[in-house]
Amino acid sequence: MLNYKNFQPSKCKFVDISNVDDLANRQRILVELEDHSIVLFNINGEYFAIENECSHDGGPIGEGDLDGMKIICPRHGAQFDLATGKALALPAVEDIPAYPTRIVNHRIQVGIPKRSSKSTR
Ligand code: FES
């Protein structure tokens, strides 16, 4: 699975999500950005954004419990790395997208891939 953190900044569109003060440590926000359903976490003042859909069977991964830097899918228990979206435990074998985040003027922003205006296929 593509990890959007590897995107060049010129290929991302950063979207303003929240004031840093509105997302307490170990809390999360669910957001819909264009066709991306994303869950944003504050983990000790660092911000991580992953797709809110488990790669095993579409479970709402953003509703899962946290275990350090892992999130556990509430449906069948797959685990993913919050920073990279890497699948860490069965039954998931595919990673989920992880998105870049940044802070600008005390606001949390999440980067999503820019839509191409023309297809290359
Ligand atoms: S849907 Fe997430 S582990 Fe099955």
Backbone and ligand atoms as CSV (ligand in chain L), in Angstrom:
chain,resi,resn,atom,element,x,y,z
A,1,MET,N,N,0.853,-1.193,0.000
A,1,MET,CA,C,0.000,0.000,0.000
A,1,MET,C,C,0.885,1.238,0.000
A,2,LEU,N,N,0.472,2.189,-0.785
A,2,LEU,CA,C,1.209,3.439,-0.865
A,2,LEU,C,C,1.197,4.165,0.475
A,3,ASN,N,N,2.330,4.621,0.895
A,3,ASN,CA,C,2.417,5.447,2.094
A,3,ASN,C,C,2.544,6.887,1.635
A,4,TYR,N,N,1.512,7.658,1.908
A,4,TYR,CA,C,1.482,9.029,1.388
A,4,TYR,C,C,2.534,9.928,2.013
A,5,LYS,N,N,3.167,9.467,3.104
A,5,LYS,CA,C,4.244,10.275,3.681
A,5,LYS,C,C,5.422,10.366,2.729
A,6,ASN,N,N,5.488,9.426,1.796
A,6,ASN,CA,C,6.570,9.460,0.833
A,6,ASN,C,C,6.306,10.428,-0.315
A,7,PHE,N,N,5.132,11.013,-0.315
A,7,PHE,CA,C,4.808,11.969,-1.373
A,7,PHE,C,C,5.674,13.213,-1.250
A,8,GLN,N,N,6.099,13.720,-2.386
A,8,GLN,CA,C,6.785,15.009,-2.367
A,8,GLN,C,C,5.763,16.072,-1.978
A,9,PRO,N,N,6.183,17.069,-1.206
A,9,PRO,CA,C,5.235,18.110,-0.791
A,9,PRO,C,C,4.492,18.724,-1.972
A,10,SER,N,N,5.154,18.800,-3.121
A,10,SER,CA,C,4.498,19.397,-4.280
A,10,SER,C,C,3.352,18.531,-4.797
A,11,LYS,N,N,3.306,17.271,-4.367
A,11,LYS,CA,C,2.245,16.371,-4.814
A,11,LYS,C,C,1.143,16.223,-3.774
A,12,CYS,N,N,1.270,16.964,-2.639
A,12,CYS,CA,C,0.265,16.909,-1.583
A,12,CYS,C,C,-0.455,18.245,-1.479
A,13,LYS,N,N,-1.699,18.125,-1.079
A,13,LYS,CA,C,-2.483,19.307,-0.729
A,13,LYS,C,C,-2.729,19.208,0.772
A,14,PHE,N,N,-2.240,20.200,1.540
A,14,PHE,CA,C,-2.433,20.164,2.987
A,14,PHE,C,C,-3.743,20.846,3.353
A,15,VAL,N,N,-4.521,20.145,4.184
A,15,VAL,CA,C,-5.843,20.622,4.569
A,15,VAL,C,C,-5.844,20.907,6.065
A,16,ASP,N,N,-6.355,22.073,6.430
A,16,ASP,CA,C,-6.433,22.492,7.827
A,16,ASP,C,C,-7.497,21.656,8.552
A,17,ILE,N,N,-7.113,21.066,9.716
A,17,ILE,CA,C,-8.034,20.181,10.428
A,17,ILE,C,C,-8.474,20.745,11.764
A,18,SER,N,N,-7.514,21.212,12.579
A,18,SER,CA,C,-7.858,21.547,13.963
A,18,SER,C,C,-6.769,22.408,14.571
A,19,ASN,N,N,-7.155,23.144,15.621
A,19,ASN,CA,C,-6.177,23.813,16.456
A,19,ASN,C,C,-5.483,22.753,17.311
A,20,VAL,N,N,-4.191,22.885,17.533
A,20,VAL,CA,C,-3.479,21.880,18.333
A,20,VAL,C,C,-4.074,21.740,19.737
A,21,ASP,N,N,-4.618,22.813,20.273
A,21,ASP,CA,C,-5.187,22.768,21.623
A,21,ASP,C,C,-6.487,21.964,21.685
A,22,ASP,N,N,-7.085,21.706,20.549
A,22,ASP,CA,C,-8.362,20.981,20.523
A,22,ASP,C,C,-8.189,19.478,20.370
A,23,LEU,N,N,-6.948,19.011,20.289
A,23,LEU,CA,C,-6.712,17.570,20.166
A,23,LEU,C,C,-5.728,17.167,21.268
A,24,ALA,N,N,-6.297,16.698,22.371
A,24,ALA,CA,C,-5.480,16.342,23.539
A,24,ALA,C,C,-4.649,15.093,23.259
A,25,ASN,N,N,-3.657,14.903,24.100
A,25,ASN,CA,C,-2.779,13.738,23.952
A,25,ASN,C,C,-3.588,12.439,23.938
A,26,ARG,N,N,-3.286,11.588,22.946
A,26,ARG,CA,C,-3.885,10.267,22.745
A,26,ARG,C,C,-5.357,10.341,22.341
A,27,GLN,N,N,-5.793,11.524,21.919
A,27,GLN,CA,C,-7.146,11.656,21.384
A,27,GLN,C,C,-7.087,11.598,19.858
A,28,ARG,N,N,-8.246,11.515,19.236
A,28,ARG,CA,C,-8.316,11.352,17.783
A,28,ARG,C,C,-9.464,12.165,17.210
A,29,ILE,N,N,-9.356,12.460,15.934
A,29,ILE,CA,C,-10.411,13.155,15.191
A,29,ILE,C,C,-10.631,12.388,13.892
A,30,LEU,N,N,-11.888,12.131,13.575
A,30,LEU,CA,C,-12.221,11.524,12.292
A,30,LEU,C,C,-12.563,12.631,11.313
A,31,VAL,N,N,-11.990,12.571,10.120
A,31,VAL,CA,C,-12.261,13.599,9.112
A,31,VAL,C,C,-12.478,12.936,7.746
A,32,GLU,N,N,-13.300,13.577,6.956
A,32,GLU,CA,C,-13.506,13.155,5.568
A,32,GLU,C,C,-12.886,14.228,4.692
A,33,LEU,N,N,-11.871,13.863,3.934
A,33,LEU,CA,C,-11.200,14.817,3.055
A,33,LEU,C,C,-11.298,14.288,1.634
A,34,GLU,N,N,-12.127,14.937,0.840
A,34,GLU,CA,C,-12.404,14.467,-0.513
A,34,GLU,C,C,-12.828,13.002,-0.434
A,35,ASP,N,N,-12.127,12.079,-1.090
A,35,ASP,CA,C,-12.564,10.686,-1.008
A,35,ASP,C,C,-11.752,9.888,0.008
A,36,HIS,N,N,-11.115,10.577,0.964
A,36,HIS,CA,C,-10.319,9.913,1.991
A,36,HIS,C,C,-11.025,10.023,3.348
A,37,SER,N,N,-11.215,8.889,4.004
A,37,SER,CA,C,-11.701,8.869,5.378
A,37,SER,C,C,-10.478,8.654,6.261
A,38,ILE,N,N,-10.188,9.645,7.101
A,38,ILE,CA,C,-8.895,9.699,7.800
A,38,ILE,C,C,-9.132,9.863,9.291
A,39,VAL,N,N,-8.271,9.221,10.082
A,39,VAL,CA,C,-8.291,9.449,11.525
A,39,VAL,C,C,-6.934,10.032,11.921
A,40,LEU,N,N,-7.022,11.145,12.649
A,40,LEU,CA,C,-5.844,11.916,13.055
A,40,LEU,C,C,-5.648,11.740,14.555
A,41,PHE,N,N,-4.410,11.426,14.976
A,41,PHE,CA,C,-4.097,11.192,16.383
A,41,PHE,C,C,-3.046,12.187,16.868
A,42,ASN,N,N,-3.155,12.533,18.147
A,42,ASN,CA,C,-2.080,13.215,18.860
A,42,ASN,C,C,-1.452,12.191,19.790
A,43,ILE,N,N,-0.185,11.875,19.552
A,43,ILE,CA,C,0.546,10.962,20.428
A,43,ILE,C,C,1.732,11.734,20.988
A,44,ASN,N,N,1.586,12.185,22.200
A,44,ASN,CA,C,2.651,12.930,22.894
A,44,ASN,C,C,3.124,14.133,22.088
A,45,GLY,N,N,2.171,14.850,21.499
A,45,GLY,CA,C,2.505,16.070,20.774
A,45,GLY,C,C,2.955,15.863,19.345
A,46,GLU,N,N,2.950,14.612,18.884
A,46,GLU,CA,C,3.194,14.340,17.471
A,46,GLU,C,C,1.874,13.907,16.850
A,47,TYR,N,N,1.708,14.238,15.595
A,47,TYR,CA,C,0.422,14.006,14.947
A,47,TYR,C,C,0.575,12.986,13.827
A,48,PHE,N,N,-0.340,12.020,13.831
A,48,PHE,CA,C,-0.296,10.925,12.870
A,48,PHE,C,C,-1.672,10.767,12.242
A,49,ALA,N,N,-1.681,10.529,10.944
A,49,ALA,CA,C,-2.954,10.389,10.228
A,49,ALA,C,C,-2.901,9.121,9.385
A,50,ILE,N,N,-3.930,8.287,9.550
A,50,ILE,CA,C,-4.025,7.060,8.760
A,50,ILE,C,C,-5.433,6.933,8.188
A,51,GLU,N,N,-5.534,6.091,7.182
A,51,GLU,CA,C,-6.846,5.795,6.604
A,51,GLU,C,C,-7.723,5.132,7.665
A,52,ASN,N,N,-9.002,5.517,7.676
A,52,ASN,CA,C,-9.921,4.969,8.670
A,52,ASN,C,C,-10.645,3.739,8.122
A,53,GLU,N,N,-9.889,2.856,7.499
A,53,GLU,CA,C,-10.507,1.635,6.968
A,53,GLU,C,C,-9.480,0.516,7.017
A,54,CYS,N,N,-9.818,-0.519,7.766
A,54,CYS,CA,C,-8.910,-1.657,7.915
A,54,CYS,C,C,-8.747,-2.374,6.579
A,55,SER,N,N,-7.526,-2.783,6.287
A,55,SER,CA,C,-7.257,-3.467,5.019
A,55,SER,C,C,-7.727,-4.919,5.033
A,56,HIS,N,N,-8.104,-5.422,6.203
A,56,HIS,CA,C,-8.582,-6.810,6.247
A,56,HIS,C,C,-9.996,-6.916,5.704
A,57,ASP,N,N,-10.925,-6.152,6.287
A,57,ASP,CA,C,-12.311,-6.279,5.853
A,57,ASP,C,C,-13.072,-4.974,6.033
A,58,GLY,N,N,-12.342,-3.860,5.945
A,58,GLY,CA,C,-12.999,-2.556,5.964
A,58,GLY,C,C,-13.439,-2.070,7.329
A,59,GLY,N,N,-12.946,-2.663,8.394
A,59,GLY,CA,C,-13.348,-2.247,9.741
A,59,GLY,C,C,-12.953,-0.800,10.034
A,60,PRO,N,N,-13.685,-0.178,10.976
A,60,PRO,CA,C,-13.429,1.227,11.335
A,60,PRO,C,C,-12.213,1.332,12.250
A,61,ILE,N,N,-11.044,1.306,11.657
A,61,ILE,CA,C,-9.809,1.230,12.436
A,61,ILE,C,C,-9.687,2.402,13.422
A,62,GLY,N,N,-10.252,3.534,13.077
A,62,GLY,CA,C,-10.171,4.705,13.951
A,62,GLY,C,C,-10.913,4.537,15.263
A,63,GLU,N,N,-11.743,3.516,15.374
A,63,GLU,CA,C,-12.461,3.258,16.626
A,63,GLU,C,C,-11.710,2.261,17.501
A,64,GLY,N,N,-10.537,1.839,17.040
A,64,GLY,CA,C,-9.789,0.821,17.768
A,64,GLY,C,C,-9.037,1.377,18.962
A,65,ASP,N,N,-8.595,0.450,19.816
A,65,ASP,CA,C,-7.789,0.816,20.978
A,65,ASP,C,C,-6.351,1.073,20.553
A,66,LEU,N,N,-5.694,1.954,21.286
A,66,LEU,CA,C,-4.283,2.233,21.060
A,66,LEU,C,C,-3.437,1.371,21.988
A,67,ASP,N,N,-2.274,0.954,21.460
A,67,ASP,CA,C,-1.271,0.244,22.262
A,67,ASP,C,C,0.070,0.850,21.866
A,68,GLY,N,N,0.484,1.872,22.574
A,68,GLY,CA,C,1.693,2.597,22.176
A,68,GLY,C,C,1.472,3.260,20.835
A,69,MET,N,N,2.298,2.896,19.863
A,69,MET,CA,C,2.165,3.456,18.513
A,69,MET,C,C,1.372,2.524,17.589
A,70,LYS,N,N,0.684,1.558,18.171
A,70,LYS,CA,C,-0.143,0.650,17.368
A,70,LYS,C,C,-1.611,0.950,17.611
A,71,ILE,N,N,-2.411,0.682,16.576
A,71,ILE,CA,C,-3.858,0.719,16.755
A,71,ILE,C,C,-4.405,-0.650,16.402
A,72,ILE,N,N,-5.404,-1.064,17.171
A,72,ILE,CA,C,-5.952,-2.419,17.046
A,72,ILE,C,C,-7.346,-2.324,16.460
A,73,CYS,N,N,-7.562,-2.994,15.354
A,73,CYS,CA,C,-8.865,-2.944,14.699
A,73,CYS,C,C,-9.932,-3.539,15.622
A,74,PRO,N,N,-11.051,-2.822,15.793
A,74,PRO,CA,C,-12.079,-3.314,16.707
A,74,PRO,C,C,-12.838,-4.511,16.154
A,75,ARG,N,N,-12.663,-4.795,14.879
A,75,ARG,CA,C,-13.465,-5.885,14.312
A,75,ARG,C,C,-12.825,-7.259,14.539
A,76,HIS,N,N,-11.576,-7.456,14.106
A,76,HIS,CA,C,-10.960,-8.785,14.261
A,76,HIS,C,C,-9.564,-8.720,14.867
A,77,GLY,N,N,-9.130,-7.551,15.300
A,77,GLY,CA,C,-7.897,-7.467,16.058
A,77,GLY,C,C,-6.610,-7.245,15.282
A,78,ALA,N,N,-6.679,-6.968,13.993
A,78,ALA,CA,C,-5.452,-6.629,13.261
A,78,ALA,C,C,-4.825,-5.388,13.885
A,79,GLN,N,N,-3.506,-5.270,13.726
A,79,GLN,CA,C,-2.801,-4.124,14.298
A,79,GLN,C,C,-2.026,-3.401,13.210
A,80,PHE,N,N,-1.971,-2.071,13.344
A,80,PHE,CA,C,-1.280,-1.227,12.370
A,80,PHE,C,C,-0.415,-0.207,13.103
A,81,ASP,N,N,0.695,0.151,12.450
A,81,ASP,CA,C,1.579,1.196,12.967
A,81,ASP,C,C,0.960,2.550,12.629
A,82,LEU,N,N,0.807,3.393,13.641
A,82,LEU,CA,C,0.174,4.702,13.417
A,82,LEU,C,C,1.008,5.596,12.501
A,83,ALA,N,N,2.321,5.467,12.569
A,83,ALA,CA,C,3.188,6.369,11.811
A,83,ALA,C,C,3.273,5.996,10.339
A,84,THR,N,N,3.195,4.695,10.058
A,84,THR,CA,C,3.435,4.255,8.678
A,84,THR,C,C,2.241,3.567,8.031
A,85,GLY,N,N,1.262,3.136,8.838
A,85,GLY,CA,C,0.144,2.354,8.313
A,85,GLY,C,C,0.496,0.895,8.072
A,86,LYS,N,N,1.684,0.495,8.464
A,86,LYS,CA,C,2.126,-0.887,8.226
A,86,LYS,C,C,1.283,-1.876,9.025
A,87,ALA,N,N,0.854,-2.942,8.349
A,87,ALA,CA,C,0.134,-4.008,9.032
A,87,ALA,C,C,1.115,-4.776,9.904
A,88,LEU,N,N,0.787,-4.925,11.187
A,88,LEU,CA,C,1.699,-5.551,12.148
A,88,LEU,C,C,1.204,-6.884,12.657
A,89,ALA,N,N,-0.084,-7.170,12.477
A,89,ALA,CA,C,-0.614,-8.432,13.004
A,89,ALA,C,C,-1.777,-8.900,12.156
A,90,LEU,N,N,-1.874,-10.211,12.008
A,90,LEU,CA,C,-2.997,-10.823,11.297
A,90,LEU,C,C,-4.304,-10.486,12.030
A,91,PRO,N,N,-5.415,-10.499,11.318
A,91,PRO,CA,C,-5.595,-11.030,9.977
A,91,PRO,C,C,-5.264,-10.064,8.841
A,92,ALA,N,N,-4.836,-8.843,9.122
A,92,ALA,CA,C,-4.479,-7.920,8.042
A,92,ALA,C,C,-3.090,-8.263,7.514
A,93,VAL,N,N,-2.938,-8.256,6.215
A,93,VAL,CA,C,-1.624,-8.470,5.615
A,93,VAL,C,C,-1.214,-7.278,4.751
A,94,GLU,N,N,-2.175,-6.428,4.415
A,94,GLU,CA,C,-1.867,-5.229,3.625
A,94,GLU,C,C,-1.826,-4.020,4.532
A,95,ASP,N,N,-0.890,-3.116,4.236
A,95,ASP,CA,C,-0.791,-1.862,4.974
A,95,ASP,C,C,-1.982,-0.972,4.622
A,96,ILE,N,N,-2.187,0.060,5.447
A,96,ILE,CA,C,-3.179,1.085,5.130
A,96,ILE,C,C,-2.438,2.397,4.883
A,97,PRO,N,N,-3.023,3.324,4.140
A,97,PRO,CA,C,-2.322,4.579,3.879
A,97,PRO,C,C,-2.069,5.384,5.152
A,98,ALA,N,N,-0.894,5.973,5.220
A,98,ALA,CA,C,-0.560,6.949,6.256
A,98,ALA,C,C,-0.313,8.272,5.541
A,99,TYR,N,N,-0.773,9.340,6.144
A,99,TYR,CA,C,-0.724,10.650,5.495
A,99,TYR,C,C,0.224,11.573,6.255
A,100,PRO,N,N,0.876,12.485,5.561
A,100,PRO,CA,C,1.759,13.434,6.256
A,100,PRO,C,C,0.946,14.453,7.044
A,101,THR,N,N,1.527,14.923,8.128
A,101,THR,CA,C,0.903,15.988,8.917
A,101,THR,C,C,1.932,17.101,9.119
A,102,ARG,N,N,1.437,18.273,9.429
A,102,ARG,CA,C,2.328,19.387,9.759
A,102,ARG,C,C,1.541,20.385,10.603
A,103,ILE,N,N,2.288,21.227,11.303
A,103,ILE,CA,C,1.685,22.286,12.113
A,103,ILE,C,C,2.028,23.620,11.470
A,104,VAL,N,N,1.013,24.415,11.205
A,104,VAL,CA,C,1.206,25.749,10.645
A,104,VAL,C,C,0.372,26.713,11.477
A,105,ASN,N,N,1.046,27.673,12.100
A,105,ASN,CA,C,0.357,28.666,12.931
A,105,ASN,C,C,-0.560,28.011,13.959
A,106,HIS,N,N,-0.043,26.995,14.634
A,106,HIS,CA,C,-0.771,26.325,15.719
A,106,HIS,C,C,-1.952,25.492,15.215
A,107,ARG,N,N,-2.016,25.274,13.911
A,107,ARG,CA,C,-3.086,24.468,13.326
A,107,ARG,C,C,-2.486,23.170,12.787
A,108,ILE,N,N,-3.234,22.070,12.979
A,108,ILE,CA,C,-2.807,20.775,12.440
A,108,ILE,C,C,-3.335,20.649,11.019
A,109,GLN,N,N,-2.433,20.277,10.117
A,109,GLN,CA,C,-2.823,20.061,8.727
A,109,GLN,C,C,-2.447,18.646,8.316
A,110,VAL,N,N,-3.287,18.063,7.467
A,110,VAL,CA,C,-3.044,16.723,6.929
A,110,VAL,C,C,-2.892,16.843,5.417
A,111,GLY,N,N,-1.882,16.147,4.885
A,111,GLY,CA,C,-1.636,16.187,3.446
A,111,GLY,C,C,-2.319,15.027,2.738
A,112,ILE,N,N,-3.058,15.346,1.710
A,112,ILE,CA,C,-3.661,14.309,0.871
A,112,ILE,C,C,-3.142,14.499,-0.547
A,113,PRO,N,N,-3.116,13.425,-1.317
A,113,PRO,CA,C,-2.586,13.565,-2.674
A,113,PRO,C,C,-3.432,14.515,-3.509
A,114,LYS,N,N,-2.749,15.375,-4.238
A,114,LYS,CA,C,-3.471,16.269,-5.148
A,114,LYS,C,C,-4.121,15.435,-6.233
A,115,ARG,N,N,-5.289,15.851,-6.609
A,115,ARG,CA,C,-5.946,15.187,-7.733
A,115,ARG,C,C,-5.314,15.679,-9.013
A,116,SER,N,N,-4.989,14.721,-9.871
A,116,SER,CA,C,-4.435,15.085,-11.164
A,116,SER,C,C,-5.563,15.555,-12.066
A,117,SER,N,N,-5.326,16.634,-12.775
A,117,SER,CA,C,-6.369,17.149,-13.671
A,117,SER,C,C,-6.420,16.376,-14.973
A,118,LYS,N,N,-5.355,15.616,-15.247
A,118,LYS,CA,C,-5.392,14.797,-16.448
A,118,LYS,C,C,-4.822,13.425,-16.141
A,119,SER,N,N,-5.410,12.443,-16.717
A,119,SER,CA,C,-4.980,11.071,-16.497
A,119,SER,C,C,-3.747,10.769,-17.339
A,120,THR,N,N,-2.850,9.948,-16.780
A,120,THR,CA,C,-1.657,9.559,-17.525
A,120,THR,C,C,-1.790,8.153,-18.073
A,121,ARG,N,N,-2.980,7.550,-17.827
A,121,ARG,CA,C,-3.172,6.189,-18.325
A,121,ARG,C,C,-3.855,6.178,-19.663
L,1,FES,S1,S,-11.751,-5.686,9.580
L,1,FES,FE1,FE,-10.007,-5.136,10.736
L,1,FES,S2,S,-9.194,-6.999,11.451
L,1,FES,FE2,FE,-10.889,-7.579,10.230
